[in-house]
Amino acid sequence: MLATLAIGIAAALTLAGCSGAASSSSGGTDASIAVGSLYEPVNLDNTAGGGQGVTEALNGNVYEGLFKLTDDGTVEPLLATKYTASADGLTYTFTLRDGVKFHSGKPLTSAAVKSSIERVLADDSQSARKSQLAVISGIQTPYDKTVVISLKSRSISLPYNLSYVWIYGPGTTNYKTAEDGTGPYTLGTWKRGSSLSLERWNGYWGAKAKNKEVVYDYFTDASALSNALLTNQVDVVTSIQSPDSLTQFQGNKSYTISNGHSTTKELLAFNDKVAPFDKAEVRKAVYSAIDTKKLLSSIWGKYGTLIGSMVPPSDPWYEDLTKVNPYDVSLAKKELAEAGYPNGFTFTLDTPTYDPHPAVAEFLKTELAKVGITVNINSISADQWYTKVFKNHDFVATLQEHVNDRDLVWYGNPDFYWGYDNPQVTAWVNEAEQSATTAEQTAKLKLVNEQIAKDAASAWLYLYPQIVVASSSVSGYPVNGLNSQFYAYDIVKK
């Protein structure tokens, strides 16, 4: 498998300036919903490194896939009404929904599905699921409403992975700045550094959006975002980034606080191919030297969840592995000595400059000093992180948040940026994908989960909370943060 951008990361983002737009006071089906966010898209194409902001604004709203990942993590048919798989699991036949048109007015066809999948598989694609869809050996379009996908080997996750593939219409040649989707909204106006609007599309094949317009207002910091909600500039904030700001809304009947489920993991990612982190004992020692409970509390207060692996509780193969590498300074010192570092060592931690990474880095520096490890913090921009760490693997250790669900499988890819290479894990990941049943897949991936924890392939510091705060006058918004998607079409305002 080839390394690809499987991180729905804020590291790909350029945070925008505060919008001065005020929230519309009108309600009902003509309502304009103002959504406050820190995540402006870099561009509008999810195969071109648009960042988590493009997913938040456009996924399910402007663009749709053959399948939909619901807010509770299940996969449902969307533009495909049904599919069949051959007995050997190597051929899938999909039937497309009738009556679907792109915003350009062109009908949905199998040719558009084929070209959209090929965009994901292209050499320059930065799609999160590119390498997993590389199992596709061919795509046939025998009829306008029939797509036949041939595989090199079984892929039990194919419908799930296809939920990440937006079906692009022929109405534009520059998807970075324009769109041609099938969703319930069309793109309105994108004011870079300020806002992006979506307008209800009356030609939508399904139930029409319950509001007339959605405006994503972008802000540079958490305080400005919270203040926008307090002053009625926005109706809902997709994700609160500072628990301190919640005190302004708690106990106030004018606001609703929802603590949903997140799939965003904060990682201390080691370069497992570079000394001293090429030794599992060293990685385990570092992990056990970190009081993750204290760290989580210092960053998120009473919110968030401790995790002991890459798997959040919403994934089917979740297990509580927080005790595999417990916080234990004595154990950490013992493991360091056994690894040949009784007096510790020094390493550089490449740290993205946006929150919460700088605070996390300072905490780790203090914690690891207790066991003789010196941390030199090297602050880098989002673009530098992508080039230096992700593409060139030029690092010893780094901090990063990984947004996607079901991303445990990247530990089966020795070419991924962290360089973890356990042949048994790679075999289990491949066997899981070729399973005939979900029970077999789950059993194999639990083995992967347990092994990467034993090897401390990374140090999984905590799982972000998903805190959505909204005016009590609005409802129908999603409360979970799966892959940063934010379906806006059911939001209503009194």
DOTORKE-592524 format. One record per residue (C-alpha): residue in one letter; x, y, z. Coordinates in pm, 1 decimal, decimal comma. Layout:
! residues N
<atom A; <X; Y; Z>>,
...
END
This chain:
! residues 494
<atom M; <0,0; 0,0; 0,0>>,
<atom L; <114,6; 353,2; -73,4>>,
<atom A; <117,1; 626,5; 185,6>>,
<atom T; <-160,7; 876,9; 129,1>>,
<atom L; <-323,8; 1157,9; 318,8>>,
<atom A; <-544,7; 963,0; 557,0>>,
<atom I; <-554,1; 1237,3; 812,9>>,
<atom G; <-861,4; 1455,3; 811,2>>,
<atom I; <-631,4; 1701,4; 975,2>>,
<atom A; <-658,3; 2059,0; 1077,6>>,
<atom A; <-293,2; 2065,2; 972,7>>,
<atom A; <-417,2; 2105,2; 618,5>>,
<atom L; <-606,8; 2417,6; 712,0>>,
<atom T; <-555,0; 2787,0; 680,3>>,
<atom L; <-764,7; 2944,6; 954,9>>,
<atom A; <-972,0; 3233,7; 835,7>>,
<atom G; <-1065,4; 3576,7; 959,9>>,
<atom C; <-1381,4; 3644,9; 1154,1>>,
<atom S; <-1693,1; 3714,0; 953,3>>,
<atom G; <-1898,5; 4009,8; 1055,3>>,
<atom A; <-2223,7; 3869,5; 918,4>>,
<atom A; <-2517,6; 3857,8; 1156,5>>,
<atom S; <-2744,7; 3555,7; 1190,2>>,
<atom S; <-3078,8; 3590,1; 1017,4>>,
<atom S; <-3373,3; 3620,8; 1253,7>>,
<atom S; <-3623,1; 3459,1; 1016,2>>,
<atom G; <-3740,2; 3107,6; 1092,1>>,
<atom G; <-3924,5; 2823,2; 922,9>>,
<atom T; <-3840,5; 2694,4; 577,5>>,
<atom D; <-3700,0; 3032,6; 473,8>>,
<atom A; <-3447,2; 3040,3; 756,3>>,
<atom S; <-3082,6; 3124,1; 703,4>>,
<atom I; <-2870,1; 2915,7; 940,0>>,
<atom A; <-2538,6; 3066,4; 1047,3>>,
<atom V; <-2280,8; 2800,6; 1137,8>>,
<atom G; <-1965,5; 2904,7; 1320,7>>,
<atom S; <-1646,5; 2711,8; 1251,0>>,
<atom L; <-1269,0; 2731,4; 1279,6>>,
<atom Y; <-1221,4; 2519,5; 969,9>>,
<atom E; <-1233,4; 2705,7; 640,7>>,
<atom P; <-1165,9; 2482,6; 337,8>>,
<atom V; <-830,8; 2519,8; 168,4>>,
<atom N; <-1013,7; 2441,0; -156,2>>,
<atom L; <-1342,5; 2272,2; -248,0>>,
<atom D; <-1205,1; 1940,6; -377,3>>,
<atom N; <-1172,2; 1649,8; -134,1>>,
<atom T; <-921,6; 1479,2; -364,0>>,
<atom A; <-694,1; 1786,1; -359,0>>,
<atom G; <-616,3; 1844,3; 7,1>>,
<atom G; <-917,3; 2061,9; 89,8>>,
<atom G; <-876,7; 1982,3; 460,7>>,
<atom Q; <-1143,5; 1893,3; 714,5>>,
<atom G; <-1322,1; 2220,3; 638,6>>,
<atom V; <-1428,5; 2101,3; 295,5>>,
<atom T; <-1571,2; 1785,6; 449,4>>,
<atom E; <-1756,9; 1983,7; 713,9>>,
<atom A; <-1920,0; 2218,1; 465,2>>,
<atom L; <-1969,5; 2013,7; 147,3>>,
<atom N; <-1991,7; 1643,9; 237,2>>,
<atom G; <-2355,9; 1534,1; 224,1>>,
<atom N; <-2464,4; 1893,3; 172,2>>,
<atom V; <-2330,9; 1969,1; -176,4>>,
<atom Y; <-2177,6; 1634,6; -271,9>>,
<atom E; <-2301,8; 1281,3; -215,5>>,
<atom G; <-2157,2; 933,2; -258,7>>,
<atom L; <-2294,9; 594,8; -348,8>>,
<atom F; <-2318,5; 541,1; 26,6>>,
<atom K; <-2360,4; 767,0; 328,5>>,
<atom L; <-2189,6; 745,5; 665,9>>,
<atom T; <-2459,6; 841,4; 914,7>>,
<atom D; <-2405,6; 1045,0; 1229,7>>,
<atom D; <-2400,5; 722,2; 1432,9>>,
<atom G; <-2132,8; 559,6; 1214,0>>,
<atom T; <-2344,2; 319,8; 1008,4>>,
<atom V; <-2323,4; 294,3; 629,6>>,
<atom E; <-2641,8; 341,6; 426,4>>,
<atom P; <-2710,5; 339,3; 49,3>>,
<atom L; <-2746,3; 687,3; -99,5>>,
<atom L; <-2690,5; 735,1; -473,3>>,
<atom A; <-2674,1; 356,0; -502,8>>,
<atom T; <-3006,3; 190,0; -424,4>>,
<atom K; <-2866,6; -162,5; -406,1>>,
<atom Y; <-2564,7; -374,7; -485,1>>,
<atom T; <-2468,2; -738,3; -523,5>>,
<atom A; <-2135,1; -912,2; -476,1>>,
<atom S; <-2014,1; -1218,6; -660,7>>,
<atom A; <-1954,1; -1540,8; -469,1>>,
<atom D; <-1578,2; -1487,5; -472,5>>,
<atom G; <-1616,5; -1128,3; -350,8>>,
<atom L; <-1424,3; -987,4; -648,7>>,
<atom T; <-1707,9; -824,0; -841,0>>,
<atom Y; <-1959,3; -571,1; -710,6>>,
<atom T; <-2253,8; -451,4; -916,8>>,
<atom F; <-2421,5; -126,1; -812,1>>,
<atom T; <-2759,2; 5,8; -924,3>>,
<atom L; <-2786,1; 384,8; -929,0>>,
<atom R; <-3084,1; 582,6; -807,7>>,
<atom D; <-3324,8; 708,6; -1073,1>>,
<atom G; <-3417,4; 1073,8; -1106,6>>,
<atom V; <-3092,1; 1217,9; -971,8>>,
<atom K; <-2944,9; 1523,4; -1139,8>>,
<atom F; <-2630,7; 1721,6; -1082,1>>,
<atom H; <-2659,9; 2089,9; -1002,6>>,
<atom S; <-2560,0; 2157,8; -1363,1>>,
<atom G; <-2877,4; 1979,4; -1475,3>>,
<atom K; <-2700,1; 1672,2; -1614,5>>,
<atom P; <-2834,6; 1330,6; -1502,3>>,
<atom L; <-2640,8; 1100,9; -1272,0>>,
<atom T; <-2482,5; 827,2; -1480,9>>,
<atom S; <-2248,3; 536,6; -1432,3>>,
<atom A; <-1987,1; 728,8; -1632,5>>,
<atom A; <-1985,1; 1003,5; -1366,9>>,
<atom V; <-1940,7; 743,5; -1093,2>>,
<atom K; <-1651,0; 584,8; -1282,0>>,
<atom S; <-1473,0; 915,4; -1338,5>>,
<atom S; <-1524,5; 1017,3; -974,3>>,
<atom I; <-1364,6; 698,3; -844,1>>,
<atom E; <-1079,9; 743,8; -1090,3>>,
<atom R; <-1022,1; 1094,9; -948,5>>,
<atom V; <-963,7; 934,2; -607,8>>,
<atom L; <-720,9; 682,5; -756,8>>,
<atom A; <-526,9; 936,4; -965,6>>,
<atom D; <-155,4; 984,3; -903,9>>,
<atom D; <-203,1; 1334,7; -763,0>>,
<atom S; <-501,6; 1245,4; -544,7>>,
<atom Q; <-484,3; 1327,7; -174,4>>,
<atom S; <-800,8; 1134,8; -88,5>>,
<atom A; <-815,7; 977,1; 255,2>>,
<atom R; <-913,8; 641,1; 106,1>>,
<atom K; <-693,0; 629,7; -201,3>>,
<atom S; <-477,3; 336,0; -98,5>>,
<atom Q; <-771,6; 134,2; 31,3>>,
<atom L; <-953,9; 178,0; -298,8>>,
<atom A; <-639,9; 78,1; -489,3>>,
<atom V; <-778,4; -276,3; -463,8>>,
<atom I; <-1002,4; -181,7; -758,2>>,
<atom S; <-877,6; -340,7; -1079,7>>,
<atom G; <-1145,1; -214,1; -1315,4>>,
<atom I; <-1471,4; -20,6; -1345,3>>,
<atom Q; <-1728,8; -103,7; -1611,3>>,
<atom T; <-2039,6; 96,4; -1705,0>>,
<atom P; <-2260,5; -142,2; -1907,2>>,
<atom Y; <-2569,9; 74,9; -1855,9>>,
<atom D; <-2632,8; 432,6; -1744,7>>,
<atom K; <-2760,3; 313,0; -1407,0>>,
<atom T; <-2524,1; 18,9; -1356,8>>,
<atom V; <-2165,6; 28,0; -1228,7>>,
<atom V; <-1955,2; -289,1; -1206,6>>,
<atom I; <-1639,8; -274,1; -997,2>>,
<atom S; <-1379,7; -550,6; -1021,1>>,
<atom L; <-1131,3; -606,9; -739,2>>,
<atom K; <-783,4; -755,7; -717,1>>,
<atom S; <-880,8; -919,0; -387,2>>,
<atom R; <-1176,4; -924,1; -152,0>>,
<atom S; <-1259,6; -590,5; 12,0>>,
<atom I; <-1526,8; -615,8; 278,1>>,
<atom S; <-1493,0; -240,6; 339,3>>,
<atom L; <-1568,5; -140,0; -19,4>>,
<atom P; <-1915,8; 10,9; 50,7>>,
<atom Y; <-1773,3; 194,6; 353,4>>,
<atom N; <-1476,1; 326,5; 155,7>>,
<atom L; <-1704,8; 436,1; -127,1>>,
<atom S; <-1891,8; 657,7; 119,1>>,
<atom Y; <-1581,7; 880,8; 104,2>>,
<atom V; <-1602,8; 916,0; -275,0>>,
<atom W; <-1793,4; 1224,6; -385,9>>,
<atom I; <-1969,5; 1184,6; -718,9>>,
<atom Y; <-1866,1; 1480,6; -933,1>>,
<atom G; <-2074,9; 1606,1; -1224,4>>,
<atom P; <-1946,5; 1743,8; -1554,2>>,
<atom G; <-2053,7; 2101,6; -1481,3>>,
<atom T; <-1709,6; 2243,6; -1400,2>>,
<atom T; <-1346,4; 2177,6; -1480,8>>,
<atom N; <-1207,1; 2333,7; -1161,9>>,
<atom Y; <-1348,8; 2159,1; -859,1>>,
<atom K; <-1115,7; 2351,4; -628,4>>,
<atom T; <-1321,4; 2668,0; -673,1>>,
<atom A; <-1656,8; 2548,6; -813,6>>,
<atom E; <-1882,7; 2246,6; -773,0>>,
<atom D; <-2127,2; 2017,7; -948,2>>,
<atom G; <-2274,7; 1779,6; -696,6>>,
<atom T; <-2609,0; 1609,5; -639,4>>,
<atom G; <-2671,0; 1724,8; -281,5>>,
<atom P; <-2956,4; 1928,8; -131,3>>,
<atom Y; <-2753,5; 2251,6; -153,0>>,
<atom T; <-2565,2; 2434,3; -424,1>>,
<atom L; <-2262,2; 2647,9; -354,6>>,
<atom G; <-2354,0; 3008,8; -292,8>>,
<atom T; <-2073,6; 3255,9; -228,5>>,
<atom W; <-1730,3; 3172,7; -92,7>>,
<atom K; <-1566,9; 3480,4; 58,6>>,
<atom R; <-1220,5; 3352,8; 134,2>>,
<atom G; <-1111,9; 3432,8; 486,3>>,
<atom S; <-1468,6; 3504,0; 590,9>>,
<atom S; <-1758,1; 3277,8; 495,4>>,
<atom L; <-1903,6; 3017,2; 261,6>>,
<atom S; <-2274,4; 2993,6; 185,4>>,
<atom L; <-2489,1; 2705,3; 65,2>>,
<atom E; <-2828,1; 2757,1; -99,0>>,
<atom R; <-3116,6; 2511,4; -96,6>>,
<atom W; <-3154,0; 2339,3; -432,9>>,
<atom N; <-3512,3; 2280,7; -537,7>>,
<atom G; <-3404,2; 2024,3; -796,8>>,
<atom Y; <-3283,2; 1781,6; -530,3>>,
<atom W; <-3393,2; 1421,6; -581,6>>,
<atom G; <-3475,1; 1361,6; -212,3>>,
<atom A; <-3634,9; 1553,5; 71,8>>,
<atom K; <-3560,7; 1923,3; 34,4>>,
<atom A; <-3340,7; 2098,5; 290,4>>,
<atom K; <-3544,9; 2228,3; 584,2>>,
<atom N; <-3377,7; 2567,3; 563,4>>,
<atom K; <-3322,9; 2805,8; 274,2>>,
<atom E; <-2957,7; 2881,8; 327,8>>,
<atom V; <-2661,6; 2780,1; 540,9>>,
<atom V; <-2373,2; 3020,4; 592,6>>,
<atom Y; <-2047,8; 2888,6; 739,7>>,
<atom D; <-1879,0; 3181,2; 915,4>>,
<atom Y; <-1508,2; 3125,5; 978,9>>,
<atom F; <-1308,9; 3249,2; 1276,9>>,
<atom T; <-943,4; 3255,7; 1371,6>>,
<atom D; <-971,2; 3147,4; 1736,0>>,
<atom A; <-1202,3; 2977,8; 1982,3>>,
<atom S; <-1282,1; 3294,9; 2179,9>>,
<atom A; <-1402,3; 3481,7; 1873,6>>,
<atom L; <-1612,7; 3182,1; 1777,6>>,
<atom S; <-1779,9; 3165,6; 2120,2>>,
<atom N; <-1841,1; 3540,2; 2121,0>>,
<atom A; <-2011,5; 3511,0; 1783,5>>,
<atom L; <-2264,2; 3269,6; 1933,8>>,
<atom L; <-2318,4; 3495,5; 2236,5>>,
<atom T; <-2386,3; 3795,3; 2012,7>>,
<atom N; <-2614,3; 3603,6; 1772,8>>,
<atom Q; <-2372,7; 3623,4; 1481,1>>,
<atom V; <-2404,3; 3246,4; 1449,1>>,
<atom D; <-2671,7; 2994,3; 1544,4>>,
<atom V; <-2454,4; 2690,0; 1606,4>>,
<atom V; <-2084,7; 2615,3; 1660,4>>,
<atom T; <-1972,1; 2288,5; 1501,3>>,
<atom S; <-1706,9; 2210,3; 1760,7>>,
<atom I; <-1604,1; 2402,8; 2071,0>>,
<atom Q; <-1224,8; 2395,4; 2103,8>>,
<atom S; <-1189,4; 2532,0; 2457,4>>,
<atom P; <-1382,4; 2403,1; 2760,3>>,
<atom D; <-1325,0; 2734,8; 2936,8>>,
<atom S; <-1563,9; 2901,3; 2694,1>>,
<atom L; <-1848,8; 2668,3; 2795,6>>,
<atom T; <-1905,9; 2850,8; 3125,2>>,
<atom Q; <-2069,2; 3129,1; 2924,0>>,
<atom F; <-2340,0; 2890,7; 2802,5>>,
<atom Q; <-2390,1; 2651,8; 3094,8>>,
<atom G; <-2714,0; 2707,6; 3282,8>>,
<atom N; <-2836,6; 2949,6; 3017,2>>,
<atom K; <-3167,7; 2839,7; 2864,3>>,
<atom S; <-3085,0; 3035,0; 2548,4>>,
<atom Y; <-2824,6; 2774,7; 2453,5>>,
<atom T; <-2797,9; 2397,5; 2419,2>>,
<atom I; <-2472,0; 2211,3; 2483,3>>,
<atom S; <-2435,2; 1867,0; 2322,5>>,
<atom N; <-2144,8; 1639,4; 2414,5>>,
<atom G; <-2135,4; 1397,1; 2122,2>>,
<atom H; <-1895,3; 1130,8; 2000,9>>,
<atom S; <-1569,7; 1218,0; 1828,0>>,
<atom T; <-1329,0; 1017,8; 1615,6>>,
<atom T; <-1040,7; 1267,4; 1651,7>>,
<atom K; <-734,6; 1123,2; 1825,4>>,
<atom E; <-446,2; 1332,8; 1961,0>>,
<atom L; <-126,5; 1138,4; 1888,0>>,
<atom L; <233,1; 1155,7; 1990,6>>,
<atom A; <348,2; 984,2; 1672,9>>,
<atom F; <696,0; 835,7; 1673,4>>,
<atom N; <906,9; 769,4; 1368,1>>,
<atom D; <929,9; 398,6; 1439,8>>,
<atom K; <1216,8; 358,0; 1191,7>>,
<atom V; <1447,6; 606,8; 1364,0>>,
<atom A; <1645,3; 558,7; 1685,6>>,
<atom P; <1559,6; 560,4; 1967,2>>,
<atom F; <1196,1; 501,1; 1871,2>>,
<atom D; <1279,0; 199,9; 1658,4>>,
<atom K; <1268,4; 10,1; 1989,6>>,
<atom A; <925,8; -77,6; 2127,5>>,
<atom E; <1065,1; -62,8; 2481,6>>,
<atom V; <1154,2; 303,6; 2434,5>>,
<atom R; <812,8; 389,0; 2295,1>>,
<atom K; <643,4; 206,9; 2582,2>>,
<atom A; <863,1; 389,6; 2834,1>>,
<atom V; <770,7; 727,3; 2688,2>>,
<atom Y; <402,2; 636,3; 2688,4>>,
<atom S; <411,1; 526,0; 3053,3>>,
<atom A; <591,7; 844,0; 3154,5>>,
<atom I; <296,6; 1057,5; 3042,2>>,
<atom D; <6,9; 1122,2; 3278,4>>,
<atom T; <-256,1; 1125,0; 3003,2>>,
<atom K; <-539,4; 1174,5; 3252,6>>,
<atom K; <-375,6; 1493,3; 3378,1>>,
<atom L; <-303,6; 1602,0; 3020,2>>,
<atom L; <-663,9; 1553,1; 2910,5>>,
<atom S; <-788,7; 1746,0; 3212,3>>,
<atom S; <-546,9; 2031,9; 3149,0>>,
<atom I; <-659,7; 2065,5; 2787,0>>,
<atom W; <-1029,2; 1973,2; 2801,7>>,
<atom G; <-1135,8; 1983,5; 3165,7>>,
<atom K; <-1404,2; 1721,1; 3228,0>>,
<atom Y; <-1451,0; 1652,5; 2857,1>>,
<atom G; <-1279,5; 1404,2; 2625,7>>,
<atom T; <-1189,8; 1036,3; 2663,4>>,
<atom L; <-870,4; 845,2; 2733,5>>,
<atom I; <-782,1; 582,4; 2474,3>>,
<atom G; <-512,9; 319,2; 2466,2>>,
<atom S; <-498,8; 267,9; 2091,0>>,
<atom M; <-604,5; 418,2; 1758,3>>,
<atom V; <-960,4; 287,8; 1791,9>>,
<atom P; <-1237,2; 513,4; 1930,9>>,
<atom P; <-1543,0; 357,6; 2099,9>>,
<atom S; <-1755,6; 423,0; 1788,9>>,
<atom D; <-1548,2; 180,2; 1578,7>>,
<atom P; <-1676,5; -180,9; 1562,6>>,
<atom W; <-1345,0; -327,9; 1688,1>>,
<atom Y; <-1301,0; -103,8; 1991,3>>,
<atom E; <-1147,9; -244,5; 2309,6>>,
<atom D; <-1042,8; -55,1; 2622,1>>,
<atom L; <-663,6; -83,7; 2610,9>>,
<atom T; <-575,6; 207,2; 2838,4>>,
<atom K; <-406,5; -26,0; 3086,8>>,
<atom V; <-159,6; -174,1; 2835,2>>,
<atom N; <77,5; 121,4; 2877,7>>,
<atom P; <-27,3; 265,3; 3215,1>>,
<atom Y; <101,8; 587,8; 3364,1>>,
<atom D; <383,3; 460,5; 3584,8>>,
<atom V; <707,1; 658,3; 3619,7>>,
<atom S; <891,1; 366,7; 3783,1>>,
<atom L; <788,1; 135,7; 3500,8>>,
<atom A; <897,9; 395,4; 3245,5>>,
<atom K; <1245,0; 421,0; 3403,4>>,
<atom K; <1273,5; 42,2; 3414,3>>,
<atom E; <1179,0; 9,8; 3045,8>>,
<atom L; <1426,1; 282,2; 2949,2>>,
<atom A; <1707,6; 101,6; 3131,4>>,
<atom E; <1617,9; -228,6; 2967,5>>,
<atom A; <1623,8; -56,3; 2628,1>>,
<atom G; <1974,3; 75,2; 2692,4>>,
<atom Y; <1885,0; 430,9; 2794,9>>,
<atom P; <1918,7; 433,8; 3176,2>>,
<atom N; <1999,9; 807,0; 3169,0>>,
<atom G; <1737,1; 897,2; 2914,6>>,
<atom F; <1801,3; 1073,0; 2583,9>>,
<atom T; <1718,2; 1388,1; 2388,3>>,
<atom F; <1483,3; 1415,3; 2090,7>>,
<atom T; <1313,0; 1682,2; 1882,2>>,
<atom L; <933,9; 1702,4; 1878,6>>,
<atom D; <799,2; 1860,9; 1558,7>>,
<atom T; <492,6; 2048,2; 1683,1>>,
<atom P; <221,8; 2212,7; 1469,4>>,
<atom T; <170,1; 2572,5; 1574,0>>,
<atom Y; <-209,7; 2560,0; 1609,3>>,
<atom D; <-397,9; 2459,3; 1924,5>>,
<atom P; <-387,5; 2239,2; 2118,6>>,
<atom H; <-46,2; 2111,1; 2005,5>>,
<atom P; <179,5; 2378,4; 2161,8>>,
<atom A; <23,1; 2323,6; 2506,0>>,
<atom V; <43,1; 1946,2; 2465,4>>,
<atom A; <410,1; 1971,7; 2368,1>>,
<atom E; <497,2; 2175,9; 2677,3>>,
<atom F; <314,7; 1924,3; 2896,4>>,
<atom L; <505,3; 1632,5; 2740,2>>,
<atom K; <835,0; 1814,7; 2785,5>>,
<atom T; <769,7; 1849,9; 3157,9>>,
<atom E; <648,0; 1492,6; 3199,9>>,
<atom L; <935,5; 1328,5; 3014,1>>,
<atom A; <1197,2; 1531,0; 3200,2>>,
<atom K; <1097,8; 1329,5; 3509,1>>,
<atom V; <1247,6; 1017,0; 3351,0>>,
<atom G; <1556,7; 1187,2; 3209,6>>,
<atom I; <1423,7; 1253,5; 2858,7>>,
<atom T; <1486,7; 1598,8; 2713,9>>,
<atom V; <1236,7; 1726,6; 2458,2>>,
<atom N; <1334,5; 1999,5; 2213,9>>,
<atom I; <1017,3; 2152,6; 2069,9>>,
<atom N; <1038,5; 2250,5; 1703,1>>,
<atom S; <732,1; 2455,1; 1606,5>>,
<atom I; <626,6; 2413,0; 1243,0>>,
<atom S; <339,5; 2538,6; 1029,0>>,
<atom A; <70,1; 2316,6; 884,4>>,
<atom D; <231,8; 2324,7; 540,8>>,
<atom Q; <573,3; 2243,4; 688,2>>,
<atom W; <423,0; 1950,1; 878,0>>,
<atom Y; <270,2; 1807,3; 563,7>>,
<atom T; <595,3; 1830,1; 367,9>>,
<atom K; <850,1; 1753,4; 639,4>>,
<atom V; <665,6; 1489,9; 838,9>>,
<atom F; <395,0; 1336,6; 624,1>>,
<atom K; <562,1; 1336,7; 282,5>>,
<atom N; <935,0; 1321,8; 360,7>>,
<atom H; <923,0; 1132,5; 694,2>>,
<atom D; <1191,6; 1374,5; 813,7>>,
<atom F; <1119,8; 1368,0; 1186,3>>,
<atom V; <1182,4; 1177,5; 1507,3>>,
<atom A; <849,9; 1242,8; 1679,7>>,
<atom T; <553,9; 1470,5; 1616,8>>,
<atom L; <211,4; 1568,5; 1743,0>>,
<atom Q; <-94,9; 1539,2; 1522,4>>,
<atom E; <-469,0; 1483,7; 1539,8>>,
<atom H; <-619,3; 1210,1; 1325,1>>,
<atom V; <-984,6; 1273,1; 1245,7>>,
<atom N; <-1108,7; 970,6; 1050,6>>,
<atom D; <-1289,2; 674,8; 1197,1>>,
<atom R; <-1173,4; 319,4; 1117,5>>,
<atom D; <-817,1; 440,6; 1053,2>>,
<atom L; <-653,6; 161,5; 1254,1>>,
<atom V; <-563,2; 4,8; 918,4>>,
<atom W; <-281,9; 256,3; 860,5>>,
<atom Y; <-68,9; 61,0; 1107,3>>,
<atom G; <-72,2; -218,1; 850,1>>,
<atom N; <101,8; 11,3; 600,3>>,
<atom P; <482,8; 20,1; 659,6>>,
<atom D; <508,4; 315,7; 420,0>>,
<atom F; <283,5; 540,7; 625,3>>,
<atom Y; <455,3; 841,5; 778,5>>,
<atom W; <513,8; 689,1; 1122,6>>,
<atom G; <695,8; 389,6; 974,9>>,
<atom Y; <546,7; 119,6; 1197,9>>,
<atom D; <637,0; -212,6; 1040,5>>,
<atom N; <509,6; -534,4; 1196,9>>,
<atom P; <459,6; -805,5; 931,0>>,
<atom Q; <203,8; -984,7; 1147,9>>,
<atom V; <-2,9; -667,7; 1181,0>>,
<atom T; <18,0; -606,4; 805,6>>,
<atom A; <-101,2; -962,6; 745,5>>,
<atom W; <-392,3; -925,4; 990,1>>,
<atom V; <-501,2; -598,1; 826,0>>,
<atom N; <-498,7; -762,0; 483,8>>,
<atom E; <-681,2; -1069,5; 614,2>>,
<atom A; <-940,8; -849,3; 782,2>>,
<atom E; <-1012,2; -669,2; 456,3>>,
<atom Q; <-1051,7; -1001,8; 275,2>>,
<atom S; <-1288,7; -1142,1; 537,1>>,
<atom A; <-1614,8; -1294,7; 421,6>>,
<atom T; <-1807,3; -1164,9; 724,7>>,
<atom T; <-1797,2; -860,6; 950,5>>,
<atom A; <-1742,7; -1091,6; 1247,3>>,
<atom E; <-1419,9; -1222,0; 1089,9>>,
<atom Q; <-1311,8; -867,4; 1006,7>>,
<atom T; <-1376,3; -748,0; 1362,3>>,
<atom A; <-1184,6; -1039,1; 1515,0>>,
<atom K; <-877,3; -969,3; 1298,7>>,
<atom L; <-879,2; -596,3; 1364,5>>,
<atom K; <-905,3; -654,4; 1739,0>>,
<atom L; <-579,6; -848,8; 1707,5>>,
<atom V; <-428,1; -550,9; 1526,4>>,
<atom N; <-558,5; -317,8; 1794,1>>,
<atom E; <-406,2; -524,9; 2073,7>>,
<atom Q; <-69,6; -564,1; 1899,3>>,
<atom I; <-12,3; -196,7; 1821,7>>,
<atom A; <-89,8; -120,1; 2185,7>>,
<atom K; <162,2; -380,5; 2301,5>>,
<atom D; <419,3; -228,2; 2066,8>>,
<atom A; <322,4; 130,0; 2159,1>>,
<atom A; <333,8; 201,4; 1787,4>>,
<atom S; <227,7; 555,1; 1883,1>>,
<atom A; <123,0; 718,1; 2207,2>>,
<atom W; <-250,8; 782,8; 2183,3>>,
<atom L; <-291,3; 1070,7; 2425,7>>,
<atom Y; <-667,8; 1120,6; 2423,6>>,
<atom L; <-982,9; 1129,5; 2214,9>>,
<atom Y; <-1116,9; 1478,7; 2153,5>>,
<atom P; <-1465,1; 1558,1; 2278,5>>,
<atom Q; <-1724,6; 1671,1; 2026,9>>,
<atom I; <-1894,4; 1967,6; 2192,0>>,
<atom V; <-2160,7; 2135,1; 1981,9>>,
<atom V; <-2316,9; 2451,9; 2123,9>>,
<atom A; <-2621,8; 2607,5; 1962,6>>,
<atom S; <-2888,6; 2864,7; 2017,3>>,
<atom S; <-3197,7; 2702,7; 2167,6>>,
<atom S; <-3391,0; 2841,1; 1871,1>>,
<atom V; <-3232,2; 2586,1; 1634,5>>,
<atom S; <-3250,0; 2206,9; 1622,6>>,
<atom G; <-3178,5; 1921,4; 1384,3>>,
<atom Y; <-2800,9; 1965,1; 1371,7>>,
<atom P; <-2561,7; 1667,9; 1403,9>>,
<atom V; <-2394,5; 1623,9; 1742,2>>,
<atom N; <-2127,6; 1365,1; 1661,7>>,
<atom G; <-1796,1; 1444,0; 1497,7>>,
<atom L; <-1739,5; 1146,7; 1270,6>>,
<atom N; <-1478,5; 1250,6; 1012,7>>,
<atom S; <-1571,3; 1618,1; 1065,7>>,
<atom Q; <-1888,5; 1586,7; 857,7>>,
<atom F; <-2172,3; 1826,7; 943,8>>,
<atom Y; <-2503,1; 1757,1; 771,1>>,
<atom A; <-2693,5; 2087,9; 768,0>>,
<atom Y; <-3012,2; 2001,7; 577,0>>,
<atom D; <-3221,4; 1907,4; 882,9>>,
<atom I; <-3143,9; 2221,6; 1083,1>>,
<atom V; <-3453,1; 2426,5; 1160,2>>,
<atom K; <-3497,1; 2761,0; 1333,7>>,
<atom K; <-3800,7; 2873,6; 1530,4>>,
END
